[in-house]
Amino acid sequence: MLLTTPFVSPLRLQANGAAAALTIQAAKQLTGQVVTTKADKTVGVEVVRLAPHPKYKRRERIKKKYQAHDPDNQFKVGDVVELCRSRPISKTKHFLAVPLPPRDTRRKSQLLPPLQSQAQPDQEQAPPAPPPSSD
């Protein structure tokens, strides 16, 4: 039987129920913007992160550029991609570029149903029923 998760390498259970080998791997996934596509099957991705300044403790933006594998040459400059760690492909390529959906399709307001106050005005709503009288 084979058990897998994104954080643990495959775990093989032996017949007696003991685990053969278990190694934990870091799930390093970075998100960045494609800045260059000049090389064949390779994209340059700039990843921006916030880190505190060593002396002043103010958070500053730190940019780092990674080379990622793009086997189909599908990405263009400006695309937002996710970098997944992979085996070393070349001297500088250790990531695989994976497409992400555009940010506006992931908004919370589009996932929730509209409120009654935001209902379209061309639809007439029935007047509320009067409360039952208790005589």
NUVEXZA-731562 format. One record per residue: residue number from 0; x, y, z of N, C-alpha, C in turn. Coordinates in nm, 2 decimals. Example, Ala and Ser with C-alpha at 12.3 -4.5 7.8 and 13.67 -1.06 7.14 Angstrom:
BEGIN
+-----+--------+--------+--------+--------+--------+--------+--------+--------+--------+
:   k :   n.xx :   n.yy :   n.zz :  ca.xx :  ca.yy :  ca.zz :   c.xx :   c.yy :   c.zz :
+-----+--------+--------+--------+--------+--------+--------+--------+--------+--------+
:   0 :   1.32 :  -0.57 :   0.78 :   1.23 :  -0.45 :   0.78 :   1.32 :  -0.33 :   0.78 :
:   1 :   1.28 :  -0.22 :   0.71 :   1.37 :  -0.11 :   0.71 :   1.29 :   0.00 :   0.79 :
+-----+--------+--------+--------+--------+--------+--------+--------+--------+--------+
//
This chain:
BEGIN
+-----+--------+--------+--------+--------+--------+--------+--------+--------+--------+
:   k :   n.xx :   n.yy :   n.zz :  ca.xx :  ca.yy :  ca.zz :   c.xx :   c.yy :   c.zz :
+-----+--------+--------+--------+--------+--------+--------+--------+--------+--------+
:   0 :   0.09 :  -0.12 :   0.00 :   0.00 :   0.00 :   0.00 :   0.09 :   0.12 :   0.00 :
:   1 :   0.05 :   0.23 :  -0.07 :   0.13 :   0.35 :  -0.09 :   0.05 :   0.47 :  -0.04 :
:   2 :   0.11 :   0.54 :   0.06 :   0.05 :   0.66 :   0.11 :   0.13 :   0.78 :   0.08 :
:   3 :   0.07 :   0.89 :   0.02 :   0.14 :   1.01 :  -0.01 :   0.07 :   1.13 :   0.03 :
:   4 :   0.15 :   1.23 :   0.07 :   0.10 :   1.37 :   0.09 :   0.20 :   1.46 :   0.03 :
:   5 :   0.16 :   1.59 :   0.02 :   0.26 :   1.68 :  -0.04 :   0.38 :   1.71 :   0.04 :
:   6 :   0.37 :   1.68 :   0.17 :   0.48 :   1.71 :   0.27 :   0.57 :   1.59 :   0.30 :
:   7 :   0.52 :   1.47 :   0.27 :   0.59 :   1.35 :   0.31 :   0.62 :   1.27 :   0.19 :
:   8 :   0.74 :   1.21 :   0.18 :   0.77 :   1.13 :   0.07 :   0.69 :   1.00 :   0.08 :
:   9 :   0.68 :   0.93 :  -0.03 :   0.59 :   0.81 :  -0.03 :   0.63 :   0.72 :   0.09 :
:  10 :   0.52 :   0.67 :   0.15 :   0.54 :   0.58 :   0.27 :   0.49 :   0.44 :   0.23 :
:  11 :   0.58 :   0.35 :   0.24 :   0.54 :   0.21 :   0.20 :   0.52 :   0.13 :   0.33 :
:  12 :   0.40 :   0.07 :   0.34 :   0.37 :  -0.01 :   0.46 :   0.41 :  -0.16 :   0.42 :
:  13 :   0.48 :  -0.22 :   0.51 :   0.51 :  -0.36 :   0.49 :   0.40 :  -0.45 :   0.54 :
:  14 :   0.41 :  -0.57 :   0.52 :   0.31 :  -0.67 :   0.55 :   0.27 :  -0.67 :   0.70 :
:  15 :   0.37 :  -0.65 :   0.78 :   0.35 :  -0.65 :   0.93 :   0.30 :  -0.51 :   0.98 :
:  16 :   0.28 :  -0.41 :   0.89 :   0.23 :  -0.29 :   0.94 :   0.33 :  -0.18 :   0.97 :
:  17 :   0.46 :  -0.22 :   0.97 :   0.57 :  -0.12 :   1.00 :   0.60 :  -0.03 :   0.88 :
:  18 :   0.63 :   0.09 :   0.90 :   0.67 :   0.18 :   0.79 :   0.81 :   0.15 :   0.75 :
:  19 :   0.84 :   0.15 :   0.62 :   0.97 :   0.12 :   0.57 :   1.06 :   0.24 :   0.58 :
:  20 :   1.02 :   0.35 :   0.51 :   1.10 :   0.47 :   0.51 :   1.01 :   0.59 :   0.51 :
:  21 :   1.04 :   0.69 :   0.59 :   0.96 :   0.81 :   0.60 :   1.06 :   0.93 :   0.61 :
:  22 :   1.05 :   1.01 :   0.51 :   1.13 :   1.14 :   0.51 :   1.04 :   1.25 :   0.48 :
:  23 :   1.06 :   1.36 :   0.56 :   0.98 :   1.48 :   0.55 :   1.05 :   1.58 :   0.46 :
:  24 :   0.98 :   1.63 :   0.36 :   1.04 :   1.73 :   0.27 :   0.97 :   1.86 :   0.29 :
:  25 :   1.05 :   1.97 :   0.27 :   0.99 :   2.10 :   0.28 :   0.90 :   2.13 :   0.16 :
:  26 :   0.78 :   2.18 :   0.18 :   0.69 :   2.21 :   0.07 :   0.72 :   2.36 :   0.03 :
:  27 :   0.82 :   2.38 :  -0.05 :   0.86 :   2.51 :  -0.09 :   0.79 :   2.55 :  -0.22 :
:  28 :   0.69 :   2.63 :  -0.22 :   0.62 :   2.68 :  -0.34 :   0.63 :   2.83 :  -0.34 :
:  29 :   0.68 :   2.88 :  -0.45 :   0.69 :   3.03 :  -0.46 :   0.59 :   3.08 :  -0.57 :
:  30 :   0.55 :   3.20 :  -0.55 :   0.46 :   3.26 :  -0.65 :   0.53 :   3.39 :  -0.70 :
:  31 :   0.54 :   3.41 :  -0.83 :   0.60 :   3.52 :  -0.89 :   0.55 :   3.56 :  -1.02 :
:  32 :   0.61 :   3.66 :  -1.08 :   0.57 :   3.71 :  -1.21 :   0.68 :   3.68 :  -1.31 :
:  33 :   0.64 :   3.64 :  -1.43 :   0.74 :   3.61 :  -1.54 :   0.80 :   3.74 :  -1.59 :
:  34 :   0.93 :   3.75 :  -1.59 :   1.00 :   3.87 :  -1.64 :   1.08 :   3.85 :  -1.77 :
:  35 :   1.11 :   3.73 :  -1.80 :   1.18 :   3.71 :  -1.93 :   1.15 :   3.57 :  -1.98 :
:  36 :   1.14 :   3.56 :  -2.11 :   1.11 :   3.43 :  -2.18 :   1.20 :   3.41 :  -2.30 :
:  37 :   1.32 :   3.47 :  -2.29 :   1.41 :   3.46 :  -2.41 :   1.47 :   3.32 :  -2.43 :
:  38 :   1.49 :   3.25 :  -2.33 :   1.55 :   3.12 :  -2.35 :   1.44 :   3.01 :  -2.38 :
:  39 :   1.48 :   2.91 :  -2.46 :   1.39 :   2.80 :  -2.50 :   1.35 :   2.72 :  -2.38 :
:  40 :   1.23 :   2.70 :  -2.35 :   1.18 :   2.61 :  -2.24 :   1.22 :   2.66 :  -2.10 :
:  41 :   1.25 :   2.79 :  -2.09 :   1.29 :   2.85 :  -1.96 :   1.23 :   2.98 :  -1.95 :
:  42 :   1.18 :   3.01 :  -1.83 :   1.13 :   3.15 :  -1.80 :   1.20 :   3.20 :  -1.67 :
:  43 :   1.22 :   3.33 :  -1.67 :   1.27 :   3.40 :  -1.55 :   1.16 :   3.45 :  -1.47 :
:  44 :   1.15 :   3.41 :  -1.35 :   1.04 :   3.45 :  -1.26 :   1.09 :   3.53 :  -1.14 :
:  45 :   1.03 :   3.65 :  -1.12 :   1.07 :   3.74 :  -1.01 :   0.98 :   3.71 :  -0.89 :
:  46 :   1.03 :   3.67 :  -0.78 :   0.95 :   3.65 :  -0.66 :   0.98 :   3.76 :  -0.56 :
:  47 :   0.87 :   3.82 :  -0.51 :   0.88 :   3.93 :  -0.42 :   0.83 :   3.88 :  -0.28 :
:  48 :   0.91 :   3.91 :  -0.18 :   0.87 :   3.87 :  -0.04 :   0.90 :   3.99 :   0.05 :
:  49 :   0.83 :   3.99 :   0.16 :   0.85 :   4.09 :   0.27 :   0.94 :   4.03 :   0.38 :
:  50 :   1.04 :   4.10 :   0.42 :   1.13 :   4.05 :   0.52 :   1.17 :   4.17 :   0.61 :
:  51 :   1.19 :   4.16 :   0.74 :   1.23 :   4.27 :   0.82 :   1.37 :   4.31 :   0.80 :
:  52 :   1.40 :   4.44 :   0.80 :   1.53 :   4.49 :   0.79 :   1.61 :   4.45 :   0.92 :
:  53 :   1.74 :   4.41 :   0.90 :   1.81 :   4.36 :   1.02 :   1.82 :   4.46 :   1.13 :
:  54 :   1.84 :   4.59 :   1.10 :   1.87 :   4.69 :   1.20 :   1.74 :   4.76 :   1.24 :
:  55 :   1.66 :   4.81 :   1.14 :   1.55 :   4.89 :   1.16 :   1.42 :   4.82 :   1.18 :
:  56 :   1.41 :   4.69 :   1.15 :   1.30 :   4.61 :   1.17 :   1.18 :   4.65 :   1.09 :
:  57 :   1.19 :   4.74 :   0.99 :   1.08 :   4.77 :   0.90 :   1.08 :   4.67 :   0.79 :
:  58 :   0.96 :   4.62 :   0.75 :   0.95 :   4.52 :   0.65 :   0.98 :   4.59 :   0.51 :
:  59 :   1.07 :   4.52 :   0.44 :   1.11 :   4.57 :   0.31 :   1.09 :   4.46 :   0.21 :
:  60 :   1.06 :   4.50 :   0.08 :   1.04 :   4.41 :  -0.03 :   1.18 :   4.36 :  -0.08 :
:  61 :   1.19 :   4.23 :  -0.08 :   1.31 :   4.16 :  -0.14 :   1.27 :   4.09 :  -0.26 :
:  62 :   1.34 :   4.12 :  -0.37 :   1.31 :   4.05 :  -0.50 :   1.42 :   3.95 :  -0.53 :
:  63 :   1.38 :   3.84 :  -0.58 :   1.48 :   3.74 :  -0.62 :   1.43 :   3.68 :  -0.75 :
:  64 :   1.52 :   3.65 :  -0.84 :   1.49 :   3.60 :  -0.97 :   1.53 :   3.45 :  -0.98 :
:  65 :   1.43 :   3.37 :  -1.02 :   1.46 :   3.23 :  -1.04 :   1.44 :   3.19 :  -1.18 :
:  66 :   1.51 :   3.09 :  -1.23 :   1.49 :   3.03 :  -1.36 :   1.40 :   2.91 :  -1.34 :
:  67 :   1.30 :   2.89 :  -1.42 :   1.20 :   2.78 :  -1.41 :   1.18 :   2.72 :  -1.54 :
:  68 :   1.15 :   2.59 :  -1.54 :   1.13 :   2.51 :  -1.66 :   0.99 :   2.53 :  -1.71 :
:  69 :   0.98 :   2.56 :  -1.84 :   0.85 :   2.58 :  -1.91 :   0.85 :   2.50 :  -2.03 :
:  70 :   0.82 :   2.37 :  -2.02 :   0.84 :   2.27 :  -2.14 :   0.76 :   2.31 :  -2.26 :
:  71 :   0.65 :   2.38 :  -2.25 :   0.57 :   2.41 :  -2.37 :   0.58 :   2.55 :  -2.42 :
:  72 :   0.67 :   2.63 :  -2.35 :   0.68 :   2.77 :  -2.39 :   0.55 :   2.84 :  -2.38 :
:  73 :   0.47 :   2.82 :  -2.28 :   0.33 :   2.87 :  -2.27 :   0.32 :   3.00 :  -2.20 :
:  74 :   0.42 :   3.05 :  -2.13 :   0.41 :   3.17 :  -2.05 :   0.46 :   3.29 :  -2.13 :
:  75 :   0.40 :   3.40 :  -2.10 :   0.44 :   3.53 :  -2.16 :   0.49 :   3.62 :  -2.04 :
:  76 :   0.56 :   3.73 :  -2.08 :   0.60 :   3.82 :  -1.98 :   0.48 :   3.88 :  -1.91 :
:  77 :   0.48 :   3.89 :  -1.78 :   0.37 :   3.94 :  -1.70 :   0.28 :   3.83 :  -1.64 :
:  78 :   0.29 :   3.71 :  -1.69 :   0.20 :   3.60 :  -1.63 :   0.24 :   3.57 :  -1.49 :
:  79 :   0.14 :   3.54 :  -1.40 :   0.17 :   3.50 :  -1.27 :   0.18 :   3.35 :  -1.26 :
:  80 :   0.29 :   3.30 :  -1.21 :   0.31 :   3.15 :  -1.20 :   0.34 :   3.11 :  -1.06 :
:  81 :   0.33 :   2.98 :  -1.04 :   0.37 :   2.92 :  -0.91 :   0.49 :   2.84 :  -0.95 :
:  82 :   0.59 :   2.84 :  -0.86 :   0.72 :   2.76 :  -0.88 :   0.71 :   2.65 :  -0.79 :
:  83 :   0.72 :   2.53 :  -0.84 :   0.72 :   2.40 :  -0.76 :   0.86 :   2.35 :  -0.77 :
:  84 :   0.92 :   2.31 :  -0.66 :   1.05 :   2.25 :  -0.66 :   1.05 :   2.12 :  -0.74 :
:  85 :   1.16 :   2.10 :  -0.81 :   1.17 :   1.97 :  -0.89 :   1.32 :   1.93 :  -0.88 :
:  86 :   1.35 :   1.83 :  -0.95 :   1.49 :   1.78 :  -0.96 :   1.57 :   1.89 :  -1.04 :
:  87 :   1.70 :   1.90 :  -1.02 :   1.78 :   1.99 :  -1.10 :   1.77 :   1.96 :  -1.25 :
:  88 :   1.72 :   2.06 :  -1.33 :   1.71 :   2.04 :  -1.47 :   1.83 :   2.09 :  -1.54 :
:  89 :   1.89 :   2.19 :  -1.49 :   2.02 :   2.24 :  -1.54 :   2.10 :   2.30 :  -1.43 :
:  90 :   2.20 :   2.38 :  -1.46 :   2.28 :   2.44 :  -1.35 :   2.20 :   2.54 :  -1.27 :
:  91 :   2.11 :   2.61 :  -1.33 :   2.04 :   2.72 :  -1.26 :   1.89 :   2.69 :  -1.25 :
:  92 :   1.84 :   2.58 :  -1.31 :   1.69 :   2.55 :  -1.31 :   1.66 :   2.44 :  -1.21 :
:  93 :   1.59 :   2.48 :  -1.10 :   1.55 :   2.38 :  -1.00 :   1.40 :   2.38 :  -0.98 :
:  94 :   1.32 :   2.46 :  -1.06 :   1.18 :   2.48 :  -1.04 :   1.10 :   2.45 :  -1.16 :
:  95 :   0.98 :   2.42 :  -1.15 :   0.89 :   2.40 :  -1.26 :   0.78 :   2.50 :  -1.25 :
:  96 :   0.75 :   2.58 :  -1.36 :   0.65 :   2.68 :  -1.36 :   0.51 :   2.62 :  -1.38 :
:  97 :   0.42 :   2.66 :  -1.30 :   0.28 :   2.61 :  -1.30 :   0.19 :   2.73 :  -1.31 :
:  98 :   0.09 :   2.73 :  -1.41 :   0.01 :   2.85 :  -1.42 :  -0.09 :   2.86 :  -1.30 :
:  99 :  -0.12 :   2.98 :  -1.27 :  -0.22 :   3.02 :  -1.16 :  -0.33 :   3.09 :  -1.23 :
: 100 :  -0.46 :   3.07 :  -1.18 :  -0.57 :   3.15 :  -1.23 :  -0.55 :   3.30 :  -1.21 :
: 101 :  -0.61 :   3.38 :  -1.29 :  -0.60 :   3.53 :  -1.26 :  -0.65 :   3.56 :  -1.12 :
: 102 :  -0.60 :   3.67 :  -1.06 :  -0.64 :   3.70 :  -0.93 :  -0.78 :   3.74 :  -0.91 :
: 103 :  -0.84 :   3.80 :  -1.01 :  -0.98 :   3.85 :  -0.99 :  -1.08 :   3.73 :  -1.00 :
: 104 :  -1.04 :   3.61 :  -1.04 :  -1.13 :   3.50 :  -1.04 :  -1.13 :   3.43 :  -0.90 :
: 105 :  -1.03 :   3.47 :  -0.82 :  -1.03 :   3.41 :  -0.69 :  -1.08 :   3.50 :  -0.58 :
: 106 :  -1.15 :   3.60 :  -0.61 :  -1.21 :   3.70 :  -0.51 :  -1.32 :   3.64 :  -0.43 :
: 107 :  -1.32 :   3.67 :  -0.31 :  -1.42 :   3.62 :  -0.22 :  -1.56 :   3.67 :  -0.25 :
: 108 :  -1.57 :   3.79 :  -0.30 :  -1.71 :   3.84 :  -0.33 :  -1.77 :   3.77 :  -0.45 :
: 109 :  -1.70 :   3.71 :  -0.54 :  -1.76 :   3.63 :  -0.65 :  -1.80 :   3.49 :  -0.60 :
: 110 :  -1.74 :   3.45 :  -0.49 :  -1.78 :   3.31 :  -0.45 :  -1.91 :   3.31 :  -0.36 :
: 111 :  -1.94 :   3.43 :  -0.30 :  -2.06 :   3.44 :  -0.22 :  -2.18 :   3.48 :  -0.30 :
: 112 :  -2.30 :   3.43 :  -0.26 :  -2.42 :   3.48 :  -0.34 :  -2.45 :   3.62 :  -0.31 :
: 113 :  -2.52 :   3.69 :  -0.40 :  -2.55 :   3.84 :  -0.37 :  -2.65 :   3.85 :  -0.26 :
: 114 :  -2.64 :   3.97 :  -0.19 :  -2.73 :   4.00 :  -0.09 :  -2.87 :   4.04 :  -0.15 :
: 115 :  -2.97 :   4.04 :  -0.06 :  -3.10 :   4.08 :  -0.11 :  -3.11 :   4.22 :  -0.15 :
: 116 :  -3.03 :   4.31 :  -0.08 :  -3.03 :   4.45 :  -0.11 :  -2.96 :   4.47 :  -0.25 :
: 117 :  -2.87 :   4.38 :  -0.29 :  -2.81 :   4.39 :  -0.42 :  -2.88 :   4.32 :  -0.53 :
: 118 :  -3.00 :   4.27 :  -0.50 :  -3.08 :   4.21 :  -0.61 :  -3.12 :   4.30 :  -0.72 :
: 119 :  -3.13 :   4.25 :  -0.84 :  -3.16 :   4.34 :  -0.95 :  -3.29 :   4.40 :  -0.94 :
: 120 :  -3.30 :   4.54 :  -0.97 :  -3.43 :   4.61 :  -0.95 :  -3.54 :   4.57 :  -1.05 :
: 121 :  -3.51 :   4.51 :  -1.17 :  -3.61 :   4.48 :  -1.26 :  -3.70 :   4.36 :  -1.22 :
: 122 :  -3.65 :   4.29 :  -1.12 :  -3.73 :   4.18 :  -1.07 :  -3.82 :   4.23 :  -0.96 :
: 123 :  -3.95 :   4.22 :  -0.97 :  -4.04 :   4.27 :  -0.86 :  -4.05 :   4.16 :  -0.76 :
: 124 :  -4.04 :   4.21 :  -0.64 :  -4.05 :   4.12 :  -0.52 :  -4.19 :   4.12 :  -0.47 :
: 125 :  -4.24 :   4.01 :  -0.42 :  -4.37 :   4.01 :  -0.37 :  -4.37 :   4.08 :  -0.23 :
: 126 :  -4.48 :   4.15 :  -0.19 :  -4.48 :   4.21 :  -0.06 :  -4.48 :   4.11 :   0.05 :
: 127 :  -4.42 :   4.14 :   0.16 :  -4.41 :   4.05 :   0.27 :  -4.55 :   4.01 :   0.32 :
: 128 :  -4.57 :   3.89 :   0.36 :  -4.70 :   3.85 :   0.41 :  -4.72 :   3.91 :   0.55 :
: 129 :  -4.84 :   3.95 :   0.58 :  -4.87 :   4.00 :   0.71 :  -4.86 :   3.90 :   0.82 :
: 130 :  -4.81 :   3.94 :   0.94 :  -4.80 :   3.84 :   1.05 :  -4.93 :   3.78 :   1.09 :
: 131 :  -4.94 :   3.66 :   1.12 :  -5.07 :   3.60 :   1.16 :  -5.12 :   3.66 :   1.29 :
: 132 :  -5.25 :   3.69 :   1.30 :  -5.30 :   3.75 :   1.42 :  -5.35 :   3.64 :   1.51 :
: 133 :  -5.33 :   3.66 :   1.64 :  -5.37 :   3.56 :   1.74 :  -5.49 :   3.61 :   1.81 :
: 134 :  -5.61 :   3.58 :   1.76 :  -5.73 :   3.62 :   1.83 :  -5.79 :   3.51 :   1.91 :
+-----+--------+--------+--------+--------+--------+--------+--------+--------+--------+
//
